């Protein structure tokens, strides 16, 4: 039982070290940005993070029904 536990801990430790090679041994190393907004191709397509889009939508001025009605009337005329 003890040998199995120690072997498992050793395997997990080796895996953690191998995952962190870039961070530990490269100057200024860091984990890659895996968010949608970190992808150049997604930014070019105008696709962003849902949380960012929600934040932007909440910051926009909310229109009242009267404002929306006026905008519709203006666009029809």
PDB file of N, CA, C and O in Angstrom:
ATOM      1  N   UNK A   1       0.830  -1.197   0.000  1.00  0.00           N
ATOM      2  CA  UNK A   1       0.000   0.000   0.000  1.00  0.00           C
ATOM      3  C   UNK A   1       0.873   1.259   0.000  1.00  0.00           C
ATOM      4  O   UNK A   1       0.610   2.196  -0.753  1.00  0.00           O
ATOM      5  N   UNK A   2       1.887   1.280   0.824  1.00  0.00           N
ATOM      6  CA  UNK A   2       2.768   2.440   0.922  1.00  0.00           C
ATOM      7  C   UNK A   2       3.559   2.635  -0.368  1.00  0.00           C
ATOM      8  O   UNK A   2       3.776   3.767  -0.800  1.00  0.00           O
ATOM      9  N   UNK A   3       3.989   1.541  -0.981  1.00  0.00           N
ATOM     10  CA  UNK A   3       4.752   1.636  -2.231  1.00  0.00           C
ATOM     11  C   UNK A   3       3.871   2.211  -3.341  1.00  0.00           C
ATOM     12  O   UNK A   3       4.341   3.017  -4.145  1.00  0.00           O
ATOM     13  N   UNK A   4       2.618   1.812  -3.391  1.00  0.00           N
ATOM     14  CA  UNK A   4       1.682   2.331  -4.394  1.00  0.00           C
ATOM     15  C   UNK A   4       1.454   3.826  -4.199  1.00  0.00           C
ATOM     16  O   UNK A   4       1.435   4.583  -5.170  1.00  0.00           O
ATOM     17  N   UNK A   5       1.284   4.248  -2.969  1.00  0.00           N
ATOM     18  CA  UNK A   5       1.075   5.655  -2.658  1.00  0.00           C
ATOM     19  C   UNK A   5       2.296   6.488  -3.042  1.00  0.00           C
ATOM     20  O   UNK A   5       2.159   7.543  -3.661  1.00  0.00           O
ATOM     21  N   UNK A   6       3.477   6.021  -2.680  1.00  0.00           N
ATOM     22  CA  UNK A   6       4.700   6.756  -3.004  1.00  0.00           C
ATOM     23  C   UNK A   6       4.932   6.807  -4.513  1.00  0.00           C
ATOM     24  O   UNK A   6       5.364   7.833  -5.039  1.00  0.00           O
ATOM     25  N   UNK A   7       4.653   5.720  -5.201  1.00  0.00           N
ATOM     26  CA  UNK A   7       4.794   5.694  -6.654  1.00  0.00           C
ATOM     27  C   UNK A   7       3.823   6.688  -7.300  1.00  0.00           C
ATOM     28  O   UNK A   7       4.188   7.408  -8.229  1.00  0.00           O
ATOM     29  N   UNK A   8       2.611   6.718  -6.808  1.00  0.00           N
ATOM     30  CA  UNK A   8       1.608   7.651  -7.349  1.00  0.00           C
ATOM     31  C   UNK A   8       2.031   9.096  -7.120  1.00  0.00           C
ATOM     32  O   UNK A   8       1.910   9.928  -8.019  1.00  0.00           O
ATOM     33  N   UNK A   9       2.521   9.397  -5.931  1.00  0.00           N
ATOM     34  CA  UNK A   9       2.976  10.753  -5.632  1.00  0.00           C
ATOM     35  C   UNK A   9       4.164  11.138  -6.507  1.00  0.00           C
ATOM     36  O   UNK A   9       4.257  12.280  -6.957  1.00  0.00           O
ATOM     37  N   UNK A  10       5.069  10.198  -6.752  1.00  0.00           N
ATOM     38  CA  UNK A  10       6.220  10.461  -7.600  1.00  0.00           C
ATOM     39  C   UNK A  10       5.776  10.748  -9.035  1.00  0.00           C
ATOM     40  O   UNK A  10       6.288  11.674  -9.664  1.00  0.00           O
ATOM     41  N   UNK A  11       4.840   9.974  -9.553  1.00  0.00           N
ATOM     42  CA  UNK A  11       4.336  10.180 -10.913  1.00  0.00           C
ATOM     43  C   UNK A  11       3.650  11.544 -11.025  1.00  0.00           C
ATOM     44  O   UNK A  11       3.851  12.253 -12.011  1.00  0.00           O
ATOM     45  N   UNK A  12       2.852  11.916 -10.039  1.00  0.00           N
ATOM     46  CA  UNK A  12       2.170  13.218 -10.052  1.00  0.00           C
ATOM     47  C   UNK A  12       3.190  14.348  -9.985  1.00  0.00           C
ATOM     48  O   UNK A  12       3.044  15.350 -10.686  1.00  0.00           O
ATOM     49  N   UNK A  13       4.210  14.203  -9.161  1.00  0.00           N
ATOM     50  CA  UNK A  13       5.246  15.235  -9.046  1.00  0.00           C
ATOM     51  C   UNK A  13       5.995  15.402 -10.361  1.00  0.00           C
ATOM     52  O   UNK A  13       6.268  16.528 -10.777  1.00  0.00           O
ATOM     53  N   UNK A  14       6.330  14.301 -11.017  1.00  0.00           N
ATOM     54  CA  UNK A  14       7.023  14.369 -12.301  1.00  0.00           C
ATOM     55  C   UNK A  14       6.147  15.060 -13.338  1.00  0.00           C
ATOM     56  O   UNK A  14       6.637  15.877 -14.117  1.00  0.00           O
ATOM     57  N   UNK A  15       4.864  14.741 -13.355  1.00  0.00           N
ATOM     58  CA  UNK A  15       3.939  15.375 -14.302  1.00  0.00           C
ATOM     59  C   UNK A  15       3.850  16.879 -14.074  1.00  0.00           C
ATOM     60  O   UNK A  15       3.848  17.650 -15.034  1.00  0.00           O
ATOM     61  N   UNK A  16       3.779  17.298 -12.836  1.00  0.00           N
ATOM     62  CA  UNK A  16       3.698  18.732 -12.521  1.00  0.00           C
ATOM     63  C   UNK A  16       4.960  19.446 -12.972  1.00  0.00           C
ATOM     64  O   UNK A  16       4.888  20.537 -13.537  1.00  0.00           O
ATOM     65  N   UNK A  17       6.109  18.844 -12.730  1.00  0.00           N
ATOM     66  CA  UNK A  17       7.374  19.456 -13.146  1.00  0.00           C
ATOM     67  C   UNK A  17       7.433  19.558 -14.671  1.00  0.00           C
ATOM     68  O   UNK A  17       7.843  20.588 -15.206  1.00  0.00           O
ATOM     69  N   UNK A  18       7.028  18.504 -15.370  1.00  0.00           N
ATOM     70  CA  UNK A  18       7.061  18.539 -16.833  1.00  0.00           C
ATOM     71  C   UNK A  18       6.090  19.568 -17.406  1.00  0.00           C
ATOM     72  O   UNK A  18       6.391  20.195 -18.422  1.00  0.00           O
ATOM     73  N   UNK A  19       4.944  19.749 -16.780  1.00  0.00           N
ATOM     74  CA  UNK A  19       3.997  20.766 -17.231  1.00  0.00           C
ATOM     75  C   UNK A  19       4.525  22.178 -16.992  1.00  0.00           C
ATOM     76  O   UNK A  19       4.163  23.109 -17.710  1.00  0.00           O
ATOM     77  N   UNK A  20       5.367  22.333 -16.000  1.00  0.00           N
ATOM     78  CA  UNK A  20       5.845  23.660 -15.621  1.00  0.00           C
ATOM     79  C   UNK A  20       7.239  23.970 -16.157  1.00  0.00           C
ATOM     80  O   UNK A  20       7.851  24.947 -15.727  1.00  0.00           O
ATOM     81  N   UNK A  21       7.760  23.160 -17.091  1.00  0.00           N
ATOM     82  CA  UNK A  21       9.120  23.379 -17.601  1.00  0.00           C
ATOM     83  C   UNK A  21       9.276  24.781 -18.157  1.00  0.00           C
ATOM     84  O   UNK A  21      10.243  25.470 -17.830  1.00  0.00           O
ATOM     85  N   UNK A  22       8.339  25.219 -18.995  1.00  0.00           N
ATOM     86  CA  UNK A  22       8.451  26.538 -19.609  1.00  0.00           C
ATOM     87  C   UNK A  22       8.429  27.642 -18.557  1.00  0.00           C
ATOM     88  O   UNK A  22       9.143  28.637 -18.682  1.00  0.00           O
ATOM     89  N   UNK A  23       7.635  27.474 -17.552  1.00  0.00           N
ATOM     90  CA  UNK A  23       7.519  28.503 -16.520  1.00  0.00           C
ATOM     91  C   UNK A  23       8.769  28.531 -15.635  1.00  0.00           C
ATOM     92  O   UNK A  23       9.252  29.599 -15.259  1.00  0.00           O
ATOM     93  N   UNK A  24       9.277  27.360 -15.316  1.00  0.00           N
ATOM     94  CA  UNK A  24      10.411  27.278 -14.392  1.00  0.00           C
ATOM     95  C   UNK A  24      11.749  27.623 -15.038  1.00  0.00           C
ATOM     96  O   UNK A  24      12.601  28.233 -14.391  1.00  0.00           O
ATOM     97  N   UNK A  25      11.951  27.249 -16.289  1.00  0.00           N
ATOM     98  CA  UNK A  25      13.283  27.345 -16.878  1.00  0.00           C
ATOM     99  C   UNK A  25      13.439  28.405 -17.959  1.00  0.00           C
ATOM    100  O   UNK A  25      14.554  28.606 -18.441  1.00  0.00           O
ATOM    101  N   UNK A  26      12.382  29.085 -18.357  1.00  0.00           N
ATOM    102  CA  UNK A  26      12.464  30.134 -19.368  1.00  0.00           C
ATOM    103  C   UNK A  26      12.273  31.474 -18.673  1.00  0.00           C
ATOM    104  O   UNK A  26      11.342  31.660 -17.889  1.00  0.00           O
ATOM    105  N   UNK A  27      13.169  32.399 -18.977  1.00  0.00           N
ATOM    106  CA  UNK A  27      13.063  33.727 -18.358  1.00  0.00           C
ATOM    107  C   UNK A  27      11.774  34.394 -18.832  1.00  0.00           C
ATOM    108  O   UNK A  27      11.532  34.500 -20.034  1.00  0.00           O
ATOM    109  N   UNK A  28      10.963  34.836 -17.903  1.00  0.00           N
ATOM    110  CA  UNK A  28       9.694  35.462 -18.234  1.00  0.00           C
ATOM    111  C   UNK A  28       8.657  34.460 -18.727  1.00  0.00           C
ATOM    112  O   UNK A  28       7.668  34.842 -19.353  1.00  0.00           O
ATOM    113  N   UNK A  29       8.880  33.192 -18.448  1.00  0.00           N
ATOM    114  CA  UNK A  29       7.951  32.166 -18.898  1.00  0.00           C
ATOM    115  C   UNK A  29       6.619  32.262 -18.166  1.00  0.00           C
ATOM    116  O   UNK A  29       6.564  32.615 -16.988  1.00  0.00           O
ATOM    117  N   UNK A  30       5.565  31.946 -18.875  1.00  0.00           N
ATOM    118  CA  UNK A  30       4.244  31.966 -18.270  1.00  0.00           C
ATOM    119  C   UNK A  30       3.358  31.002 -19.041  1.00  0.00           C
ATOM    120  O   UNK A  30       3.695  30.583 -20.148  1.00  0.00           O
ATOM    121  N   UNK A  31       2.233  30.655 -18.453  1.00  0.00           N
ATOM    122  CA  UNK A  31       1.287  29.789 -19.133  1.00  0.00           C
ATOM    123  C   UNK A  31       0.721  30.515 -20.342  1.00  0.00           C
ATOM    124  O   UNK A  31       0.528  31.730 -20.287  1.00  0.00           O
ATOM    125  N   UNK A  32       0.452  29.815 -21.422  1.00  0.00           N
ATOM    126  CA  UNK A  32      -0.139  30.480 -22.592  1.00  0.00           C
ATOM    127  C   UNK A  32      -1.554  30.945 -22.293  1.00  0.00           C
ATOM    128  O   UNK A  32      -2.267  30.338 -21.493  1.00  0.00           O
ATOM    129  N   UNK A  33      -1.947  32.024 -22.942  1.00  0.00           N
ATOM    130  CA  UNK A  33      -3.296  32.553 -22.777  1.00  0.00           C
ATOM    131  C   UNK A  33      -4.244  31.701 -23.605  1.00  0.00           C
ATOM    132  O   UNK A  33      -4.181  31.725 -24.834  1.00  0.00           O
ATOM    133  N   UNK A  34      -5.114  30.954 -22.953  1.00  0.00           N
ATOM    134  CA  UNK A  34      -6.015  30.050 -23.661  1.00  0.00           C
ATOM    135  C   UNK A  34      -7.432  30.598 -23.753  1.00  0.00           C
ATOM    136  O   UNK A  34      -8.339  29.892 -24.194  1.00  0.00           O
ATOM    137  N   UNK A  35      -7.633  31.841 -23.343  1.00  0.00           N
ATOM    138  CA  UNK A  35      -8.957  32.443 -23.447  1.00  0.00           C
ATOM    139  C   UNK A  35      -9.263  32.773 -24.899  1.00  0.00           C
ATOM    140  O   UNK A  35      -8.354  32.949 -25.710  1.00  0.00           O
ATOM    141  N   UNK A  36     -10.522  32.854 -25.214  1.00  0.00           N
ATOM    142  CA  UNK A  36     -10.936  33.160 -26.579  1.00  0.00           C
ATOM    143  C   UNK A  36     -10.376  34.505 -27.013  1.00  0.00           C
ATOM    144  O   UNK A  36      -9.934  34.657 -28.153  1.00  0.00           O
ATOM    145  N   UNK A  37     -10.391  35.465 -26.128  1.00  0.00           N
ATOM    146  CA  UNK A  37      -9.897  36.793 -26.494  1.00  0.00           C
ATOM    147  C   UNK A  37      -8.388  36.803 -26.712  1.00  0.00           C
ATOM    148  O   UNK A  37      -7.860  37.760 -27.279  1.00  0.00           O
ATOM    149  N   UNK A  38      -7.682  35.763 -26.276  1.00  0.00           N
ATOM    150  CA  UNK A  38      -6.240  35.675 -26.475  1.00  0.00           C
ATOM    151  C   UNK A  38      -5.859  35.119 -27.830  1.00  0.00           C
ATOM    152  O   UNK A  38      -4.679  35.118 -28.180  1.00  0.00           O
ATOM    153  N   UNK A  39      -6.814  34.649 -28.597  1.00  0.00           N
ATOM    154  CA  UNK A  39      -6.554  34.056 -29.906  1.00  0.00           C
ATOM    155  C   UNK A  39      -6.663  35.126 -30.990  1.00  0.00           C
ATOM    156  O   UNK A  39      -7.678  35.813 -31.098  1.00  0.00           O
ATOM    157  N   UNK A  40      -5.604  35.258 -31.793  1.00  0.00           N
ATOM    158  CA  UNK A  40      -5.582  36.268 -32.844  1.00  0.00           C
ATOM    159  C   UNK A  40      -6.673  35.988 -33.884  1.00  0.00           C
ATOM    160  O   UNK A  40      -7.335  36.916 -34.349  1.00  0.00           O
ATOM    161  N   UNK A  41      -6.862  34.729 -34.246  1.00  0.00           N
ATOM    162  CA  UNK A  41      -7.870  34.376 -35.247  1.00  0.00           C
ATOM    163  C   UNK A  41      -9.279  34.731 -34.767  1.00  0.00           C
ATOM    164  O   UNK A  41     -10.104  35.198 -35.552  1.00  0.00           O
ATOM    165  N   UNK A  42      -9.554  34.510 -33.485  1.00  0.00           N
ATOM    166  CA  UNK A  42     -10.877  34.834 -32.950  1.00  0.00           C
ATOM    167  C   UNK A  42     -11.091  36.343 -32.910  1.00  0.00           C
ATOM    168  O   UNK A  42     -12.190  36.819 -33.199  1.00  0.00           O
ATOM    169  N   UNK A  43     -10.061  37.096 -32.559  1.00  0.00           N
ATOM    170  CA  UNK A  43     -10.188  38.559 -32.540  1.00  0.00           C
ATOM    171  C   UNK A  43     -10.444  39.091 -33.944  1.00  0.00           C
ATOM    172  O   UNK A  43     -11.236  40.017 -34.119  1.00  0.00           O
ATOM    173  N   UNK A  44      -9.768  38.501 -34.967  1.00  0.00           N
ATOM    174  CA  UNK A  44      -9.980  38.951 -36.335  1.00  0.00           C
ATOM    175  C   UNK A  44     -11.416  38.707 -36.785  1.00  0.00           C
ATOM    176  O   UNK A  44     -11.953  39.472 -37.587  1.00  0.00           O
ATOM    177  N   UNK A  45     -12.033  37.658 -36.282  1.00  0.00           N
ATOM    178  CA  UNK A  45     -13.422  37.350 -36.634  1.00  0.00           C
ATOM    179  C   UNK A  45     -14.421  38.128 -35.785  1.00  0.00           C
ATOM    180  O   UNK A  45     -15.626  38.071 -36.033  1.00  0.00           O
ATOM    181  N   UNK A  46     -13.929  38.847 -34.793  1.00  0.00           N
ATOM    182  CA  UNK A  46     -14.813  39.622 -33.928  1.00  0.00           C
ATOM    183  C   UNK A  46     -15.467  38.793 -32.839  1.00  0.00           C
ATOM    184  O   UNK A  46     -16.469  39.207 -32.256  1.00  0.00           O
ATOM    185  N   UNK A  47     -14.908  37.627 -32.564  1.00  0.00           N
ATOM    186  CA  UNK A  47     -15.456  36.759 -31.531  1.00  0.00           C
ATOM    187  C   UNK A  47     -14.701  37.031 -30.235  1.00  0.00           C
ATOM    188  O   UNK A  47     -13.470  37.034 -30.208  1.00  0.00           O
ATOM    189  N   UNK A  48     -15.449  37.257 -29.171  1.00  0.00           N
ATOM    190  CA  UNK A  48     -14.822  37.557 -27.894  1.00  0.00           C
ATOM    191  C   UNK A  48     -15.377  36.700 -26.778  1.00  0.00           C
ATOM    192  O   UNK A  48     -16.250  35.859 -26.988  1.00  0.00           O
ATOM    193  N   UNK A  49     -14.867  36.923 -25.622  1.00  0.00           N
ATOM    194  CA  UNK A  49     -15.280  36.197 -24.432  1.00  0.00           C
ATOM    195  C   UNK A  49     -16.698  36.621 -24.042  1.00  0.00           C
ATOM    196  O   UNK A  49     -17.042  37.800 -24.126  1.00  0.00           O
ATOM    197  N   UNK A  50     -17.495  35.680 -23.626  1.00  0.00           N
ATOM    198  CA  UNK A  50     -18.872  35.970 -23.243  1.00  0.00           C
ATOM    199  C   UNK A  50     -18.902  36.948 -22.071  1.00  0.00           C
ATOM    200  O   UNK A  50     -19.749  37.839 -22.020  1.00  0.00           O
ATOM    201  N   UNK A  51     -17.995  36.780 -21.151  1.00  0.00           N
ATOM    202  CA  UNK A  51     -17.971  37.682 -19.994  1.00  0.00           C
ATOM    203  C   UNK A  51     -17.649  39.110 -20.432  1.00  0.00           C
ATOM    204  O   UNK A  51     -18.234  40.061 -19.914  1.00  0.00           O
ATOM    205  N   UNK A  52     -16.733  39.267 -21.374  1.00  0.00           N
ATOM    206  CA  UNK A  52     -16.395  40.603 -21.867  1.00  0.00           C
ATOM    207  C   UNK A  52     -17.563  41.211 -22.623  1.00  0.00           C
ATOM    208  O   UNK A  52     -17.868  42.392 -22.456  1.00  0.00           O
ATOM    209  N   UNK A  53     -18.218  40.411 -23.452  1.00  0.00           N
ATOM    210  CA  UNK A  53     -19.364  40.911 -24.194  1.00  0.00           C
ATOM    211  C   UNK A  53     -20.494  41.314 -23.254  1.00  0.00           C
ATOM    212  O   UNK A  53     -21.165  42.318 -23.488  1.00  0.00           O
ATOM    213  N   UNK A  54     -20.707  40.544 -22.197  1.00  0.00           N
ATOM    214  CA  UNK A  54     -21.738  40.873 -21.227  1.00  0.00           C
ATOM    215  C   UNK A  54     -21.405  42.179 -20.513  1.00  0.00           C
ATOM    216  O   UNK A  54     -22.281  43.018 -20.302  1.00  0.00           O
ATOM    217  N   UNK A  55     -20.137  42.348 -20.142  1.00  0.00           N
ATOM    218  CA  UNK A  55     -19.713  43.574 -19.468  1.00  0.00           C
ATOM    219  C   UNK A  55     -19.936  44.784 -20.369  1.00  0.00           C
ATOM    220  O   UNK A  55     -20.425  45.817 -19.911  1.00  0.00           O
ATOM    221  N   UNK A  56     -19.577  44.661 -21.658  1.00  0.00           N
ATOM    222  CA  UNK A  56     -19.776  45.765 -22.600  1.00  0.00           C
ATOM    223  C   UNK A  56     -21.257  46.080 -22.786  1.00  0.00           C
ATOM    224  O   UNK A  56     -21.642  47.247 -22.865  1.00  0.00           O
ATOM    225  N   UNK A  57     -22.083  45.046 -22.854  1.00  0.00           N
ATOM    226  CA  UNK A  57     -23.520  45.262 -23.036  1.00  0.00           C
ATOM    227  C   UNK A  57     -24.123  45.960 -21.823  1.00  0.00           C
ATOM    228  O   UNK A  57     -25.022  46.789 -21.967  1.00  0.00           O
ATOM    229  N   UNK A  58     -23.641  45.633 -20.647  1.00  0.00           N
ATOM    230  CA  UNK A  58     -24.172  46.264 -19.436  1.00  0.00           C
ATOM    231  C   UNK A  58     -23.746  47.720 -19.317  1.00  0.00           C
ATOM    232  O   UNK A  58     -24.437  48.526 -18.694  1.00  0.00           O
ATOM    233  N   UNK A  59     -22.610  48.056 -19.913  1.00  0.00           N
ATOM    234  CA  UNK A  59     -22.125  49.432 -19.815  1.00  0.00           C
ATOM    235  C   UNK A  59     -22.825  50.355 -20.796  1.00  0.00           C
ATOM    236  O   UNK A  59     -22.856  51.568 -20.586  1.00  0.00           O
ATOM    237  N   UNK A  60     -23.382  49.808 -21.852  1.00  0.00           N
ATOM    238  CA  UNK A  60     -24.085  50.642 -22.821  1.00  0.00           C
ATOM    239  C   UNK A  60     -25.327  51.244 -22.168  1.00  0.00           C
ATOM    240  O   UNK A  60     -25.928  50.660 -21.267  1.00  0.00           O
ATOM    241  N   UNK A  61     -25.684  52.416 -22.647  1.00  0.00           N
ATOM    242  CA  UNK A  61     -26.859  53.088 -22.106  1.00  0.00           C
ATOM    243  C   UNK A  61     -28.097  52.303 -22.497  1.00  0.00           C
ATOM    244  O   UNK A  61     -28.275  51.941 -23.660  1.00  0.00           O
ATOM    245  N   UNK A  62     -28.931  52.048 -21.537  1.00  0.00           N
ATOM    246  CA  UNK A  62     -30.168  51.319 -21.803  1.00  0.00           C
ATOM    247  C   UNK A  62     -31.227  52.281 -22.311  1.00  0.00           C
ATOM    248  O   UNK A  62     -31.443  53.348 -21.739  1.00  0.00           O
ATOM    249  N   UNK A  63     -31.885  51.887 -23.396  1.00  0.00           N
ATOM    250  CA  UNK A  63     -32.925  52.719 -23.982  1.00  0.00           C
ATOM    251  C   UNK A  63     -34.262  52.413 -23.325  1.00  0.00           C
ATOM    252  O   UNK A  63     -34.563  51.267 -22.992  1.00  0.00           O
ATOM    253  N   UNK A  64     -35.041  53.443 -23.150  1.00  0.00           N
ATOM    254  CA  UNK A  64     -36.400  53.245 -22.659  1.00  0.00           C
ATOM    255  C   UNK A  64     -37.284  52.903 -23.852  1.00  0.00           C
ATOM    256  O   UNK A  64     -36.859  53.022 -25.002  1.00  0.00           O
ATOM    257  N   UNK A  65     -38.492  52.486 -23.580  1.00  0.00           N
ATOM    258  CA  UNK A  65     -39.414  52.152 -24.651  1.00  0.00           C
ATOM    259  C   UNK A  65     -39.676  53.368 -25.531  1.00  0.00           C
ATOM    260  O   UNK A  65     -39.793  53.247 -26.751  1.00  0.00           O
ATOM    261  N   UNK A  66     -39.767  54.532 -24.913  1.00  0.00           N
ATOM    262  CA  UNK A  66     -40.022  55.766 -25.663  1.00  0.00           C
ATOM    263  C   UNK A  66     -38.859  56.066 -26.614  1.00  0.00           C
ATOM    264  O   UNK A  66     -39.080  56.475 -27.754  1.00  0.00           O
ATOM    265  N   UNK A  67     -37.629  55.865 -26.151  1.00  0.00           N
ATOM    266  CA  UNK A  67     -36.453  56.080 -26.998  1.00  0.00           C
ATOM    267  C   UNK A  67     -36.442  55.110 -28.183  1.00  0.00           C
ATOM    268  O   UNK A  67     -36.139  55.505 -29.309  1.00  0.00           O
ATOM    269  N   UNK A  68     -36.774  53.843 -27.926  1.00  0.00           N
ATOM    270  CA  UNK A  68     -36.807  52.856 -29.004  1.00  0.00           C
ATOM    271  C   UNK A  68     -37.890  53.192 -30.020  1.00  0.00           C
ATOM    272  O   UNK A  68     -37.686  53.067 -31.227  1.00  0.00           O
ATOM    273  N   UNK A  69     -39.042  53.618 -29.516  1.00  0.00           N
ATOM    274  CA  UNK A  69     -40.138  53.981 -30.411  1.00  0.00           C
ATOM    275  C   UNK A  69     -39.735  55.163 -31.282  1.00  0.00           C
ATOM    276  O   UNK A  69     -40.032  55.187 -32.477  1.00  0.00           O
ATOM    277  N   UNK A  70     -39.071  56.126 -30.698  1.00  0.00           N
ATOM    278  CA  UNK A  70     -38.609  57.307 -31.448  1.00  0.00           C
ATOM    279  C   UNK A  70     -37.592  56.895 -32.517  1.00  0.00           C
ATOM    280  O   UNK A  70     -37.633  57.403 -33.637  1.00  0.00           O
ATOM    281  N   UNK A  71     -36.691  55.990 -32.180  1.00  0.00           N
ATOM    282  CA  UNK A  71     -35.675  55.535 -33.132  1.00  0.00           C
ATOM    283  C   UNK A  71     -36.321  54.798 -34.295  1.00  0.00           C
ATOM    284  O   UNK A  71     -35.899  54.976 -35.438  1.00  0.00           O
ATOM    285  N   UNK A  72     -37.318  53.985 -34.040  1.00  0.00           N
ATOM    286  CA  UNK A  72     -38.033  53.262 -35.091  1.00  0.00           C
ATOM    287  C   UNK A  72     -38.760  54.244 -35.986  1.00  0.00           C
ATOM    288  O   UNK A  72     -38.703  54.132 -37.211  1.00  0.00           O
ATOM    289  N   UNK A  73     -39.446  55.209 -35.382  1.00  0.00           N
ATOM    290  CA  UNK A  73     -40.184  56.210 -36.157  1.00  0.00           C
ATOM    291  C   UNK A  73     -39.248  57.021 -37.038  1.00  0.00           C
ATOM    292  O   UNK A  73     -39.577  57.329 -38.184  1.00  0.00           O
ATOM    293  N   UNK A  74     -38.062  57.371 -36.495  1.00  0.00           N
ATOM    294  CA  UNK A  74     -37.095  58.147 -37.256  1.00  0.00           C
ATOM    295  C   UNK A  74     -36.553  57.342 -38.442  1.00  0.00           C
ATOM    296  O   UNK A  74     -36.323  57.896 -39.517  1.00  0.00           O
ATOM    297  N   UNK A  75     -36.351  56.052 -38.246  1.00  0.00           N
ATOM    298  CA  UNK A  75     -35.805  55.240 -39.324  1.00  0.00           C
ATOM    299  C   UNK A  75     -36.845  54.989 -40.413  1.00  0.00           C
ATOM    300  O   UNK A  75     -36.483  54.796 -41.573  1.00  0.00           O
ATOM    301  N   UNK A  76     -38.130  54.988 -40.060  1.00  0.00           N
ATOM    302  CA  UNK A  76     -39.186  54.772 -41.046  1.00  0.00           C
ATOM    303  C   UNK A  76     -39.469  56.034 -41.856  1.00  0.00           C
ATOM    304  O   UNK A  76     -39.902  55.953 -43.006  1.00  0.00           O
ATOM    305  N   UNK A  77     -39.229  57.178 -41.269  1.00  0.00           N
ATOM    306  CA  UNK A  77     -39.523  58.450 -41.959  1.00  0.00           C
ATOM    307  C   UNK A  77     -38.373  58.934 -42.774  1.00  0.00           C
ATOM    308  O   UNK A  77     -38.466  59.984 -43.409  1.00  0.00           O
TER     309      UNK A  77
END
